[in-house]
Amino acid sequence: MGNSGTIDVLAGADNHGSSGSATPGERSMLAASSASATTGTAKSDVADHARSRFALYLLLGFSAGLPYYMFSTILSARLAKHDVDLVLIGFFGWVQLLPTFKFVWAPLLDRFSIPGFGRFFGKRLGWIMLSQLGIFAAMVAMAFTSADTSLPLTALFAVLLAFWTTTLEVSADAWRIELAPTPETQGPLAAANLWGYRSAMVAAGSGALIVADQANWTLAYLVIAAGAFAPLPILAMMRPQRLRSDYVPAPDDPAPHRGERSAALATGVGASAVILGASLLIAATLGAGLLRAAAAIGISAKTDATTTVLLLCLLPFVIMGVMLPRIVNLPANAWARRSTMLGPYVDIFWRYRYRVLPLLAFVTFYRMGDVLTLALSKPLQIAKHYDLTTMGIADGFVALPSSMAGVALGAVLAVRMKLVRALALGAIGSAFGNWIFVWLWFAPPSPHVIYISTALDQFAHGMEGAIFVVYLSMLVNPKYPGAQYAFLSGFAFLLPRLLAGAGGSMVKQIGFDGFFWLSGTLSLAAVLFLPFIARATPRDADA
């Protein structure tokens, strides 16, 4: 208002001056004042838009983080409480392999929209809303099968929960990369996303354990399902034009017509019901087929299938590596580079050439400690006779502030330091975040022991995770944000999750202390690849 008043006064002087026209000095003052007003308004709009995006990614991070523990850590604790064999619990850890293969369906999210949701809210938000409905439905199903009397049924709904959680992450990550193409802009959004994500994980972990301890597992899953559903109405009531990645702030954005929003929501919910039903049918059919095939070749709960699963999961990446000499020489019009489903992944190998090999090795080792800790930290604590309430308090009041502090520091380091140096600090922190559980294993059970262990674990892995998100986002070609981020982040978790699935067998061989010594050392090994990835820069796109 002050700038506007100044302009009005100067305009009046121009019109009523003795000469009937402004002097050069007055014209200069008028121009400067107008520029100041425009600049001030623009800065205010940009700041408001940045805050809106930050709040949006807090919410999206919360939406993705809340269900994650429910098919991983909390499910492991639930199975352990039901006296399921530790080896079988380790096999359930392979449910976490599904996000590793999100690159299989990620290109579909870049290309297609959800009917109803996509037309009104945009492609990215449409997939997010569908995913939230899928998360809610899968978690309710897990609640009503929480007795675990049928482990195949438990596995089916855990897989569906993992699938829809991963689909939400793919769309949210693609949108984030489109909104923030530089480390300076990516850092705050990555921090917001991880704050929301880890806060939700902590809330789900502590809340579910406490509710299960005081009531039962069914109520625990229903409570978290309600929390997972809560962000959907908030997103549905937002003004969609302010959520689109191409939105430009304007003071007089028209509000959408209420009927248009209602029609989009009704169509979107109907389409979602069809898609969710189809996904259940497909998952059940594939699962039954896999179980019959496993039984036919003699695989049972006592079979060590780790090597077989490892080879099968690595096969697509090995094929890419073998084909690398041909990929780096492919012309722009080659089918493999233009393919909707294959092109985004071929592009990674084409752009980084032979340096893609140490780059992929680095991302594989970097998150090793975080994943392995997540898989067996709860069985370790239960083996040390910690009760669920104490574990829940550690996961809530201790883990939350520790994780948020680690994420904040990681985001600052990623923006203000060279990424290679920040990555080195993250790897070192991750190693200590794992080794602290060796101390927990040997120390007499005490609330202080579990609180200190949880605090260091969450701080270290929160810092490491924030740095890693920014680094991966900078590797992605903006032409394929969803597919390429899905590929790189999926590959980063492939080997760690395979090892996590074999974690129960490993603990029986080397003990909990040996397992956490090993997991921390594997995280630290990532620093060996830093000199190679520091020089890994993508080549320019050809015509």
Disulfide bonds with the S-S distance in Angstrom:
none
